[in-house]
Amino acid sequence: MPRISVKLAGDGTHTVVQDHDPVASGMSLDEAENFVTFLRVSARVRRTHRLPDAVRCKR
C-alpha cells in the first residue's frame, strides 16, 4: 500500500502526498484528512475486490 500523508503547504493550506508525489493541494486540514481517508478506503476496497471468493468468504 502506498504511503499517503498530509503535508503543510507554504501558503497555509495542506497538500495530500502519495509516496512522494502531490495528489491534491490547497485544502484545509479537515478536507485533506478526509481525502486521505477516502484514498485509503478506496485502495482497501480495490485490494479486497481482487481477492478470490474463497479467501473473501472465509469465516
Sine and cosine of phi, psi and omega as CSV:
sin_phi,cos_phi,sin_psi,cos_psi,sin_omega,cos_omega
0.00,0.00,0.75,-0.66,-0.02,-1.00
-0.93,0.37,0.48,-0.88,0.03,-1.00
-0.98,0.21,0.83,-0.56,-0.02,-1.00
-0.86,-0.52,0.77,-0.64,-0.02,-1.00
-0.53,-0.85,0.18,-0.98,0.04,-1.00
-0.93,-0.36,0.77,-0.64,0.03,-1.00
-0.87,-0.50,0.51,-0.86,0.07,-1.00
-0.99,0.17,0.81,-0.59,0.04,-1.00
-0.99,0.11,0.24,-0.97,-0.06,-1.00
-0.93,0.37,-0.36,0.93,-0.07,-1.00
-0.99,-0.15,0.25,0.97,0.03,-1.00
1.00,-0.02,-0.09,1.00,0.07,-1.00
-1.00,-0.08,-0.03,-1.00,-0.04,-1.00
-0.84,-0.54,0.49,-0.87,-0.02,-1.00
-0.84,-0.54,0.68,-0.74,0.10,-1.00
-1.00,-0.06,0.80,-0.60,-0.07,-1.00
-0.87,-0.50,0.77,-0.64,0.07,-1.00
-0.92,-0.40,0.88,-0.48,-0.21,-0.98
0.85,0.52,-0.94,-0.34,0.04,-1.00
-0.87,-0.50,0.18,0.98,-0.06,-1.00
-0.96,-0.26,0.77,-0.64,0.07,-1.00
-0.92,0.39,0.72,-0.69,-0.01,-1.00
-0.98,-0.21,-0.68,0.73,0.00,-1.00
-0.51,-0.86,0.50,-0.87,-0.01,-1.00
-0.58,-0.81,0.16,-0.99,0.04,-1.00
0.98,0.19,0.45,0.89,-0.05,-1.00
-0.94,-0.33,0.37,-0.93,0.17,-0.98
-0.95,0.30,0.21,-0.98,-0.01,-1.00
-0.87,0.49,-0.69,0.73,0.01,-1.00
-0.89,0.46,-0.70,0.72,0.02,-1.00
-0.89,0.47,-0.68,0.73,-0.01,-1.00
-0.91,0.42,-0.68,0.74,0.03,-1.00
-0.91,0.42,-0.63,0.78,0.06,-1.00
-0.90,0.43,-0.64,0.77,0.01,-1.00
-0.92,0.39,-0.63,0.77,0.06,-1.00
-0.88,0.47,-0.69,0.72,0.04,-1.00
-0.87,0.49,-0.68,0.73,0.04,-1.00
-0.87,0.49,-0.71,0.70,0.00,-1.00
-0.88,0.47,-0.67,0.74,0.00,-1.00
-0.91,0.40,-0.68,0.73,0.00,-1.00
-0.92,0.39,-0.67,0.74,0.00,-1.00
-0.91,0.41,-0.57,0.82,0.07,-1.00
-0.92,0.40,-0.63,0.78,0.02,-1.00
-0.92,0.40,-0.64,0.77,0.02,-1.00
-0.91,0.42,-0.70,0.72,0.03,-1.00
-0.87,0.50,-0.67,0.75,-0.01,-1.00
-0.92,0.38,-0.63,0.78,0.01,-1.00
-0.92,0.40,-0.64,0.77,-0.02,-1.00
-0.93,0.37,-0.35,0.94,0.02,-1.00
-0.99,0.12,-0.26,0.96,-0.02,-1.00
-0.94,0.33,0.55,-0.84,0.07,-1.00
-0.91,0.41,0.43,-0.90,-0.04,-1.00
-0.86,0.51,-0.58,0.81,-0.01,-1.00
-0.88,0.47,-0.60,0.80,0.00,-1.00
-0.98,0.22,-0.63,0.77,-0.04,-1.00
-0.93,0.37,-0.64,0.77,-0.11,-0.99
-1.00,-0.01,0.04,1.00,-0.03,-1.00
-0.93,0.37,0.76,-0.65,-0.01,-1.00
-0.82,-0.57,0.00,0.00,0.00,0.00
